């Protein structure tokens, strides 16, 4: 795995985790 692939994968994981946390804290924002 090269650096670019690792960075893209990390960004995707962080985005998914942030989305899950925000949806748990403020679910009406995504209603």
Secondary structure by P-SEA (a helix, b strand, c coil): ccaaaaaaaaaaaaaaaaaaaaaaacccccc
